[in-house]
Amino acid sequence: MVLTPWLPEAAQRFLQDRLNRTQSETRVLEWGAGGSTLMFAAAGAHVVSVEHTQKWYWIVEHQLLVTGQFRHVDLMHVPPDQEPAAPLYWDNEGRSMERYVERPAEVAKARWKKVDVILIDGRARVACCHRASHLLAKGGVVVLDDTRRARYAPGIAQLTRAFGKPRDLGGALGWEHRG
């Protein structure tokens, strides 16, 4: 099985354009590992990515190892929390995802201060949007997938306040920090 990004074509082009502009210097934070993790790694980006499902984490890890793309990827498995959290951190199944949101964000912040590319395609996306609005470097981009889901409206509003009108990417939205 070879993983490919499960993103609209327009979103993949938007991200690839950003990767092409910065070459191997690109710093990526990704909530929801998968084919996009391999896309970022293949472009030579430095990636912090998180996955909540152990089986999917193993699949992505295996693909990174088989393709030799693991050297600049910090892939984390962070399952749902056992302790309750504020509603902002709940996923659509009512599980607390505070560590899932915060741990990779803190790693990226400690390592780089700001990131160039943020992909939000995992759990607790509204909370991820709030974190993303404070971590994106000037000139960086954020992509939020599956934006037609009404429950993501607060996250869309947060990113729009932070970065202005988004670009429609055919089921995803993209923002650029023009700072």
Accessible surface in RSA format (square Angstrom, percent):
REM  Atomic radii and reference values for relative SASA: ProtOr
REM  Chains: A
REM  Algorithm: Lee & Richards
REM  Probe-radius: 1.40
REM  Slices: 20
REM RES _ NUM      All-atoms   Total-Side   Main-Chain    Non-polar    All polar
REM                ABS   REL    ABS   REL    ABS   REL    ABS   REL    ABS   REL
RES MET A   1   158.76  82.2  95.13  63.0  63.63 151.5 106.07  90.2  52.69  69.8
RES VAL A   2   121.72  80.1  99.73  90.3  21.99  53.0  99.73  86.7  21.99  59.6
RES LEU A   3    14.35   8.0   4.92   3.5   9.43  23.7   6.33   4.4   8.02  21.6
RES THR A   4    81.31  57.8  79.25  80.3   2.05   4.9  56.24  75.5  25.07  37.9
RES PRO A   5    25.27  18.4  15.95  14.5   9.31  33.9  15.96  13.2   9.30  57.8
RES TRP A   6   187.29  75.2 162.76  78.8  24.53  57.6 154.96  82.6  32.33  52.4
RES LEU A   7    13.94   7.8   0.70   0.5  13.24  33.3   3.49   2.5  10.45  28.1
RES PRO A   8    34.76  25.3  21.66  19.7  13.11  47.6  33.86  28.0   0.90   5.6
RES GLU A   9   109.37  62.8 101.01  76.4   8.37  19.9  44.79  86.6  64.59  52.7
RES ALA A  10    28.59  26.3  23.99  37.0   4.60  10.5  24.35  34.3   4.24  11.2
RES ALA A  11     0.00   0.0   0.00   0.0   0.00   0.0   0.00   0.0   0.00   0.0
RES GLN A  12    38.55  21.6  38.09  27.8   0.46   1.1   6.31  13.4  32.24  24.5
RES ARG A  13   140.57  59.0 134.22  68.4   6.34  15.1  67.67  92.5  72.90  44.2
RES PHE A  14    18.58   9.3  11.12   6.9   7.46  19.4  16.30   9.9   2.28   6.5
RES LEU A  15     0.00   0.0   0.00   0.0   0.00   0.0   0.00   0.0   0.00   0.0
RES GLN A  16    63.64  35.6  63.64  46.5   0.00   0.0  34.65  73.7  28.99  22.0
RES ASP A  17    74.99  52.5  71.55  71.2   3.44   8.1  20.31  47.8  54.68  54.5
RES ARG A  18    17.16   7.2  17.16   8.7   0.00   0.0   0.01   0.0  17.15  10.4
RES LEU A  19     3.18   1.8   0.54   0.4   2.64   6.6   0.74   0.5   2.44   6.6
RES ASN A  20    86.30  59.5  76.29  73.7  10.02  24.1  25.60  61.6  60.70  58.7
RES ARG A  21   126.13  53.0  92.04  46.9  34.09  81.2  63.14  86.3  62.98  38.2
RES THR A  22    31.33  22.3  22.08  22.4   9.25  22.1  28.13  37.8   3.20   4.8
RES GLN A  23   124.46  69.6 117.89  86.2   6.58  15.7  46.13  98.2  78.34  59.4
RES SER A  24    58.78  49.7  56.35  75.2   2.42   5.6  31.17  66.4  27.61  38.7
RES GLU A  25   130.47  74.9 121.82  92.2   8.65  20.6  50.45  97.6  80.02  65.3
RES THR A  26     0.00   0.0   0.00   0.0   0.00   0.0   0.00   0.0   0.00   0.0
RES ARG A  27    62.33  26.2  62.33  31.8   0.00   0.0  16.54  22.6  45.80  27.8
RES VAL A  28     0.00   0.0   0.00   0.0   0.00   0.0   0.00   0.0   0.00   0.0
RES LEU A  29     0.00   0.0   0.00   0.0   0.00   0.0   0.00   0.0   0.00   0.0
RES GLU A  30     0.00   0.0   0.00   0.0   0.00   0.0   0.00   0.0   0.00   0.0
RES TRP A  31     0.00   0.0   0.00   0.0   0.00   0.0   0.00   0.0   0.00   0.0
RES GLY A  32     7.31   9.0   0.00   N/A   7.31   9.0   4.34  11.9   2.97   6.6
RES ALA A  33     7.61   7.0   0.00   0.0   7.61  17.3   0.00   0.0   7.61  20.2
RES GLY A  34     6.56   8.1   0.00   N/A   6.56   8.1   6.56  18.0   0.00   0.0
RES GLY A  35     6.31   7.8   0.00   N/A   6.31   7.8   0.00   0.0   6.31  14.1
RES SER A  36     6.42   5.4   5.70   7.6   0.72   1.7   1.26   2.7   5.16   7.2
RES THR A  37     0.00   0.0   0.00   0.0   0.00   0.0   0.00   0.0   0.00   0.0
RES LEU A  38    16.86   9.4  15.92  11.4   0.94   2.4  15.95  11.2   0.91   2.5
RES MET A  39    29.56  15.3  18.73  12.4  10.83  25.8  22.02  18.7   7.54  10.0
RES PHE A  40     0.00   0.0   0.00   0.0   0.00   0.0   0.00   0.0   0.00   0.0
RES ALA A  41     8.03   7.4   0.64   1.0   7.38  16.8   1.26   1.8   6.76  17.9
RES ALA A  42    72.94  67.1  42.09  65.0  30.85  70.2  42.46  59.8  30.48  80.7
RES ALA A  43    35.26  32.4   7.94  12.2  27.32  62.1  21.37  30.1  13.89  36.8
RES GLY A  44    15.10  18.6   0.00   N/A  15.10  18.6  14.08  38.7   1.01   2.3
RES ALA A  45     0.13   0.1   0.00   0.0   0.13   0.3   0.00   0.0   0.13   0.4
RES HIS A  46    61.63  33.7  61.63  42.8   0.00   0.0  30.27  31.2  31.36  36.5
RES VAL A  47     1.06   0.7   0.00   0.0   1.06   2.5   0.00   0.0   1.06   2.9
RES VAL A  48     0.00   0.0   0.00   0.0   0.00   0.0   0.00   0.0   0.00   0.0
RES SER A  49     0.00   0.0   0.00   0.0   0.00   0.0   0.00   0.0   0.00   0.0
RES VAL A  50     0.00   0.0   0.00   0.0   0.00   0.0   0.00   0.0   0.00   0.0
RES GLU A  51    11.12   6.4  11.10   8.4   0.01   0.0   0.02   0.0  11.10   9.1
RES HIS A  52    33.91  18.5  29.42  20.4   4.49  11.5  19.57  20.2  14.34  16.7
RES THR A  53    56.94  40.5  52.36  53.1   4.58  10.9  44.95  60.4  11.99  18.1
RES GLN A  54    62.16  34.8  58.08  42.4   4.09   9.7  32.68  69.6  29.49  22.4
RES LYS A  55   145.41  70.9 143.11  87.8   2.30   5.5  86.41  77.8  59.00  62.8
RES TRP A  56    50.20  20.1  49.43  23.9   0.77   1.8  43.97  23.4   6.22  10.1
RES TYR A  57    32.51  15.2  32.51  18.5   0.00   0.0   9.09   6.8  23.42  28.9
RES TRP A  58   144.66  58.1 141.44  68.5   3.22   7.6 124.16  66.2  20.49  33.2
RES ILE A  59    43.62  24.8  39.94  29.8   3.68   8.9  43.41  31.3   0.21   0.6
RES VAL A  60     0.00   0.0   0.00   0.0   0.00   0.0   0.00   0.0   0.00   0.0
RES GLU A  61    48.05  27.6  48.05  36.4   0.00   0.0   1.93   3.7  46.13  37.7
RES HIS A  62   105.01  57.4 102.95  71.6   2.06   5.3  64.40  66.4  40.61  47.3
RES GLN A  63    14.44   8.1  14.44  10.6   0.00   0.0   0.24   0.5  14.20  10.8
RES LEU A  64     0.00   0.0   0.00   0.0   0.00   0.0   0.00   0.0   0.00   0.0
RES LEU A  65   111.36  62.0  92.15  65.9  19.21  48.3  93.49  65.7  17.86  48.1
RES VAL A  66    98.46  64.8  65.34  59.2  33.12  79.8  73.20  63.6  25.26  68.5
RES THR A  67    62.69  44.6  37.87  38.4  24.82  59.1  46.46  62.4  16.23  24.5
RES GLY A  68    48.69  60.0   0.00   N/A  48.69  60.0  34.33  94.2  14.36  32.2
RES GLN A  69    46.61  26.1  43.49  31.8   3.11   7.4   3.29   7.0  43.32  32.9
RES PHE A  70    54.21  27.1  50.04  31.0   4.17  10.9  50.04  30.3   4.17  11.9
RES ARG A  71   181.06  76.0 140.67  71.7  40.39  96.2  72.30  98.8 108.76  65.9
RES HIS A  72    65.36  35.7  54.60  38.0  10.76  27.5  43.16  44.5  22.20  25.8
RES VAL A  73    12.16   8.0   0.00   0.0  12.16  29.3   1.18   1.0  10.99  29.8
RES ASP A  74    43.56  30.5  37.34  37.2   6.22  14.7  15.07  35.5  28.49  28.4
RES LEU A  75    14.85   8.3   0.00   0.0  14.85  37.3   0.00   0.0  14.85  40.0
RES MET A  76     9.01   4.7   4.95   3.3   4.06   9.7   9.01   7.7   0.00   0.0
RES HIS A  77    47.19  25.8  31.33  21.8  15.87  40.6  19.65  20.2  27.55  32.1
RES VAL A  78     0.10   0.1   0.00   0.0   0.10   0.2   0.10   0.1   0.00   0.0
RES PRO A  79    51.12  37.3  51.03  46.5   0.09   0.3  51.03  42.1   0.09   0.6
RES PRO A  80    29.16  21.3  26.21  23.9   2.95  10.7  26.21  21.6   2.95  18.3
RES ASP A  81    18.69  13.1   4.58   4.6  14.11  33.4   2.42   5.7  16.27  16.2
RES GLN A  82   167.71  93.8 133.87  97.8  33.84  80.6  56.45 120.2 111.26  84.4
RES GLU A  83   108.96  62.6 104.54  79.1   4.42  10.5  60.36 116.8  48.60  39.7
RES PRO A  84   127.82  93.2 101.88  92.9  25.94  94.3 108.83  89.9  18.99 118.0
RES ALA A  85    18.30  16.8   0.76   1.2  17.54  39.9  11.37  16.0   6.93  18.4
RES ALA A  86    57.02  52.4  42.70  65.9  14.32  32.6  49.75  70.1   7.27  19.3
RES PRO A  87    91.58  66.7  81.81  74.6   9.76  35.5  82.12  67.8   9.45  58.7
RES LEU A  88    73.04  40.7  57.28  41.0  15.76  39.6  66.23  46.5   6.81  18.3
RES TYR A  89    33.72  15.7  33.72  19.2   0.00   0.0  11.95   9.0  21.77  26.8
RES TRP A  90   124.21  49.8 110.79  53.6  13.42  31.5 105.61  56.3  18.61  30.2
RES ASP A  91    10.89   7.6   0.75   0.7  10.14  24.0   3.85   9.1   7.04   7.0
RES ASN A  92    84.37  58.2  40.13  38.8  44.24 106.5  17.33  41.7  67.04  64.8
RES GLU A  93   111.06  63.8  76.91  58.2  34.14  81.3  38.01  73.5  73.05  59.6
RES GLY A  94    52.82  65.1   0.00   N/A  52.82  65.1  24.94  68.5  27.88  62.4
RES ARG A  95    74.92  31.5  69.69  35.5   5.23  12.5  44.01  60.2  30.91  18.7
RES SER A  96    10.04   8.5   5.46   7.3   4.57  10.5   5.32  11.3   4.71   6.6
RES MET A  97     0.06   0.0   0.00   0.0   0.06   0.1   0.06   0.1   0.00   0.0
RES GLU A  98    69.06  39.7  69.06  52.2   0.00   0.0  10.50  20.3  58.57  47.8
RES ARG A  99   107.84  45.3 105.67  53.9   2.17   5.2  57.02  77.9  50.81  30.8
RES TYR A 100     0.57   0.3   0.57   0.3   0.00   0.0   0.04   0.0   0.53   0.7
RES VAL A 101     0.01   0.0   0.01   0.0   0.00   0.0   0.01   0.0   0.00   0.0
RES GLU A 102    37.58  21.6  37.58  28.4   0.00   0.0  25.72  49.8  11.86   9.7
RES ARG A 103   112.98  47.4 105.76  53.9   7.22  17.2  37.76  51.6  75.21  45.6
RES PRO A 104     0.00   0.0   0.00   0.0   0.00   0.0   0.00   0.0   0.00   0.0
RES ALA A 105     0.00   0.0   0.00   0.0   0.00   0.0   0.00   0.0   0.00   0.0
RES GLU A 106    84.56  48.6  82.21  62.2   2.36   5.6  42.56  82.3  42.01  34.3
RES VAL A 107    39.65  26.1  35.02  31.7   4.63  11.2  38.89  33.8   0.76   2.0
RES ALA A 108     0.06   0.1   0.00   0.0   0.06   0.1   0.00   0.0   0.06   0.2
RES LYS A 109   100.45  49.0  99.06  60.8   1.39   3.3  47.62  42.9  52.82  56.3
RES ALA A 110    86.07  79.1  51.67  79.7  34.40  78.3  62.78  88.4  23.30  61.7
RES ARG A 111   121.55  51.0  87.06  44.4  34.50  82.1  42.68  58.3  78.87  47.8
RES TRP A 112    39.47  15.8  26.30  12.7  13.16  30.9  21.30  11.4  18.17  29.5
RES LYS A 113   151.92  74.1 147.66  90.6   4.26  10.2 102.04  91.8  49.88  53.1
RES LYS A 114    88.29  43.1  88.23  54.1   0.07   0.2  59.21  53.3  29.08  31.0
RES VAL A 115     0.34   0.2   0.34   0.3   0.00   0.0   0.34   0.3   0.00   0.0
RES ASP A 116    11.14   7.8  11.14  11.1   0.00   0.0   0.18   0.4  10.96  10.9
RES VAL A 117     0.00   0.0   0.00   0.0   0.00   0.0   0.00   0.0   0.00   0.0
RES ILE A 118     0.00   0.0   0.00   0.0   0.00   0.0   0.00   0.0   0.00   0.0
RES LEU A 119     0.00   0.0   0.00   0.0   0.00   0.0   0.00   0.0   0.00   0.0
RES ILE A 120     0.07   0.0   0.07   0.1   0.00   0.0   0.07   0.1   0.00   0.0
RES ASP A 121    33.90  23.7  21.62  21.5  12.28  29.0   0.11   0.3  33.79  33.7
RES GLY A 122    11.30  13.9   0.00   N/A  11.30  13.9   8.06  22.1   3.25   7.3
RES ARG A 123    46.30  19.4  43.91  22.4   2.39   5.7   6.58   9.0  39.72  24.1
RES ALA A 124     8.69   8.0   0.00   0.0   8.69  19.8   4.96   7.0   3.74   9.9
RES ARG A 125    19.39   8.1  16.81   8.6   2.59   6.2   0.87   1.2  18.53  11.2
RES VAL A 126    26.59  17.5  25.66  23.2   0.93   2.3  25.66  22.3   0.93   2.5
RES ALA A 127     1.07   1.0   0.34   0.5   0.73   1.7   0.34   0.5   0.73   1.9
RES CYS A 128     0.00   0.0   0.00   0.0   0.00   0.0   0.00   0.0   0.00   0.0
RES CYS A 129     0.51   0.4   0.51   0.6   0.00   0.0   0.00   0.0   0.51   0.5
RES HIS A 130    57.09  31.2  56.56  39.3   0.52   1.3  37.21  38.3  19.88  23.1
RES ARG A 131    41.91  17.6  41.91  21.4   0.00   0.0  15.51  21.2  26.40  16.0
RES ALA A 132     0.00   0.0   0.00   0.0   0.00   0.0   0.00   0.0   0.00   0.0
RES SER A 133    17.18  14.5   1.30   1.7  15.89  36.6   1.30   2.8  15.89  22.3
RES HIS A 134   119.92  65.5 108.13  75.2  11.78  30.1  72.64  74.9  47.28  55.0
RES LEU A 135     3.14   1.7   3.14   2.2   0.00   0.0   3.14   2.2   0.00   0.0
RES LEU A 136     3.96   2.2   0.03   0.0   3.93   9.9   0.03   0.0   3.93  10.6
RES ALA A 137    13.53  12.4  11.10  17.1   2.43   5.5  13.53  19.1   0.00   0.0
RES LYS A 138   154.79  75.5 131.33  80.6  23.47  55.9  79.74  71.8  75.05  79.9
RES GLY A 139    26.31  32.4   0.00   N/A  26.31  32.4  24.44  67.1   1.87   4.2
RES GLY A 140     0.00   0.0   0.00   N/A   0.00   0.0   0.00   0.0   0.00   0.0
RES VAL A 141     0.94   0.6   0.94   0.8   0.00   0.0   0.94   0.8   0.00   0.0
RES VAL A 142     0.00   0.0   0.00   0.0   0.00   0.0   0.00   0.0   0.00   0.0
RES VAL A 143     0.00   0.0   0.00   0.0   0.00   0.0   0.00   0.0   0.00   0.0
RES LEU A 144     0.00   0.0   0.00   0.0   0.00   0.0   0.00   0.0   0.00   0.0
RES ASP A 145     6.61   4.6   6.61   6.6   0.00   0.0   0.00   0.0   6.61   6.6
RES ASP A 146    44.33  31.1  37.89  37.7   6.44  15.2   7.86  18.5  36.46  36.4
RES THR A 147    18.40  13.1   7.00   7.1  11.41  27.2   1.05   1.4  17.35  26.2
RES ARG A 148   186.92  78.5 152.69  77.8  34.23  81.5  79.49 108.6 107.43  65.1
RES ARG A 149    99.13  41.6  91.33  46.6   7.79  18.6  29.99  41.0  69.14  41.9
RES ALA A 150    90.46  83.2  69.07 106.6  21.39  48.7  78.25 110.2  12.21  32.3
RES ARG A 151   113.43  47.6  93.20  47.5  20.23  48.2  59.11  80.8  54.33  32.9
RES TYR A 152    15.27   7.1  15.27   8.7   0.00   0.0   7.90   5.9   7.37   9.1
RES ALA A 153    56.43  51.9  50.88  78.5   5.55  12.6  52.95  74.6   3.48   9.2
RES PRO A 154    74.14  54.0  65.39  59.6   8.75  31.8  72.37  59.8   1.76  11.0
RES GLY A 155     0.18   0.2   0.00   N/A   0.18   0.2   0.18   0.5   0.00   0.0
RES ILE A 156    36.45  20.7  36.45  27.2   0.00   0.0  36.45  26.2   0.00   0.0
RES ALA A 157    41.49  38.1  34.33  53.0   7.16  16.3  40.83  57.5   0.66   1.7
RES GLN A 158    24.58  13.7  24.58  18.0   0.00   0.0   0.00   0.0  24.58  18.6
RES LEU A 159     0.00   0.0   0.00   0.0   0.00   0.0   0.00   0.0   0.00   0.0
RES THR A 160    48.82  34.7  44.66  45.3   4.17   9.9  42.69  57.3   6.13   9.3
RES ARG A 161   169.86  71.3 133.06  67.8  36.80  87.6  81.87 111.9  87.99  53.3
RES ALA A 162    45.45  41.8   9.97  15.4  35.47  80.7  21.08  29.7  24.36  64.5
RES PHE A 163    26.42  13.2   3.91   2.4  22.51  58.6  11.63   7.0  14.79  42.3
RES GLY A 164    33.63  41.5   0.00   N/A  33.63  41.5  30.57  83.9   3.06   6.9
RES LYS A 165   190.33  92.9 159.10  97.6  31.22  74.3 103.22  92.9  87.11  92.8
RES PRO A 166    30.10  21.9  19.21  17.5  10.89  39.6  19.54  16.1  10.56  65.6
RES ARG A 167   128.99  54.2 121.49  61.9   7.51  17.9  47.35  64.7  81.65  49.5
RES ASP A 168   104.36  73.1  81.65  81.3  22.71  53.7  35.58  83.7  68.78  68.6
RES LEU A 169     5.25   2.9   5.10   3.7   0.15   0.4   5.25   3.7   0.00   0.0
RES GLY A 170    44.46  54.8   0.00   N/A  44.46  54.8  28.23  77.5  16.23  36.4
RES GLY A 171    11.31  13.9   0.00   N/A  11.31  13.9   9.28  25.5   2.03   4.5
RES ALA A 172     0.31   0.3   0.00   0.0   0.31   0.7   0.00   0.0   0.31   0.8
RES LEU A 173    27.54  15.3  27.54  19.7   0.00   0.0  27.54  19.3   0.00   0.0
RES GLY A 174     1.55   1.9   0.00   N/A   1.55   1.9   0.00   0.0   1.55   3.5
RES TRP A 175     2.11   0.8   0.08   0.0   2.03   4.8   2.11   1.1   0.00   0.0
RES GLU A 176    33.91  19.5  26.82  20.3   7.09  16.9   4.17   8.1  29.75  24.3
RES HIS A 177    37.52  20.5  37.41  26.0   0.11   0.3  15.81  16.3  21.71  25.3
RES ARG A 178   186.06  78.1 149.87  76.4  36.19  86.2  70.21  96.0 115.85  70.2
RES GLY A 179    69.87  86.2   0.00   N/A  69.87  86.2  28.00  76.8  41.87  93.8
END  Absolute sums over single chains surface
CHAIN  1 A     8459.2       6780.8       1678.4       4704.8       3754.5
END  Absolute sums over all chains
TOTAL          8459.2       6780.8       1678.4       4704.8       3754.5
